[in-house]
Amino acid sequence: MAADSTPFRKIDELITKLADPTIPDAAAIHLGDELSCTVLDELYPNLDFVARRSSLHIDPIHKHLQKCRKIIITEDPNLHLIWNNGIVYLKPLPHCLLSHSFWSGYLGPGSAYRGEALGFVRSYARLIRHHSDFKLALEAGLIPSSALSPNPYLSSPSSPPESTGELTYTTLLRFLRHFSDIPDADVSLRWRFGQLRLSRLNWAVRIFQPRTSTEKGFLYRIYYEQQHWQTGQFLNEFAAPFLFLFATLSLILSGMQVVLATEFNERGKGWHVFANVSLWFSIAIIIIVVVLFVSLGAVTVVIWALQFHFSYRSWKRSHAEIKVPNVEGGRESGGSERPAVADRKGN
């Protein structure tokens, strides 16, 4: 596939296989609302601090369900492939992106939103990799329904998909295959990353404060992470045992205080051995509790430090790539110069 042509063949378009193949007249006018990720594009130079810089880092749909994430439909392109605490936000495939003539007329080479469209459809090539992903996408309403078959993911061997108007797994896979090998240089800045974690985006928005997030009133909601191998879950798993241990030891120490206060008043030095045991046991408990809490804090700091070190290395590598001389423009981009959001229009 040439980078400067329509990304798929006319014979592979899917618009003719839909139950409702109509494309609204205003679809071209509202392409920005459908595809533009201005906040994430502006955050691009700093996204290495909060995400892995790889467009391949996108779990297929069945993998999201395997990780106990519920699919939430969204029409905001900024939220597509954002996940958090048992939820993943996915934007359905717009009908217009399935039409060859629409790509030729509005998303040709040099068009404003070509990079966004290529990256968005490429994300579906990662989301739908298996037949089970296709069925789950149909059930969730992520892809449009078929024109003829009530069960469009079931195809008869006697009637191949090419001879019918059905949207089958085979026809969809053939369409998405044209997008799977599109390089990062041809897509918008946001789609050079894959799925993103919502809580880390909250942190990035608050620290780096992209101006578009204020202009458009866009702010991600804050959630607490409880996924596997995350610091939040690590702390939650150990909080209950520590609270139980703390309550138990507090009860023992309180009992010792009552016994000592009572017996010393009544018998004086008769409980000297018990007093010594209580004293050293109390000191030992205080030391153990302090060591445990210091150790837990140290482990947490080490985990955060390792994550920050990895993010900093990715950020430094990304900025080194930005400094590479622009051969076509005959000039070098400065390291302090942040890629403008408008540059995405040339993708």
C-alpha positions, 0 to 999 in steps of 0.5 A: 500500500502506498502511503499517499493513496487510499489505504484500501481497495474499492473492492474491500470497502465495507459500506455496501455491506452495512444494514444502513450504508447512508453517510450523513451529508455533514460527516465531512464537516464534523470529522474533527469531532469524530477523529481529533485528539487535540489534548493527547496530541499536545501531550505527545512530547510528555506522554512517555512519562505515563505510557509505553511509546508503542502503537502495538500496545493495544489489547484485543477485545477479548483480552480486555474482557479477560482482564475484567474490563467492561466496554464503555461506548464513547463518541469522544475520540480523546477517550478511545482506548483509555482504560481504568479500574475495570473499564475501557472506553472504545469509540465505534467505527464511523460508517464514513471510514468504511467508504472508499469514495469518502476516503478519496474525497475527504481523506486523501493525501494532505487532508487535515484529518488523514493521520487521525483516520489512519491511526483510528482504524489501525487501532481496530486492526489491533482490537479485532484479531480473532473471530471472538473479537469480531463477535464481541465487537458486534455485540458491543455495537463497535462495528455496524451490523450486516446488511443481510445476515441476522448473524453476520459472523456466521458465514456459509461455506457454500456462499463465500463472503464476496458473493453476499452483502454480509459483513463477516469476520473475513471481510472485516479482516481483509479491510483492516489488514490494509491498515495494520502495517501503516507506519507511525510516520503516517498517523497523528501523534496520539496514535503513536501510542496505544492504550492509555491509563486514565489515572496517569493521564489525569496526572499528565493533564494536571502537571503539563496543563495542555491549553486545549484541555482548558479551551475545550473544557476537557478533563479526565476524571480521577479514579484509583487504580486497582489492576494487577501489578500496580502500586495501588493494588499492592498497597490495598492487598497489604493494608488489611493484614497490617490493620489486623496486626495493628488492632491485635497488638494494640489490644494486647498492649492495652491488656498489659497496661491494665494488668500492670496498673492493677497488680502494681497497685495491689502487690507492688513488686510481686509482678516484677517478671511480668513487668519486664516481659511487658516492657521488652515486648512493648519495645519489640512491637514498636520496633517491628511496627516501625520497620514494617511501615518503613519497609513498605514505604521504601518498597513503594518509593522504589517501585515509583522510582523504577517507573519514573526511570523507565518513563524518563528514558523513553522521554529522552529517546523520543526527544532525541528522535525529534532533534533528528534533522528534517531532511525535507524541510532542510532545517533541524527541530530544536529539542525545546520546541514542542511539536505543534498540534497543527503538524498532524495535518500533514500526516 
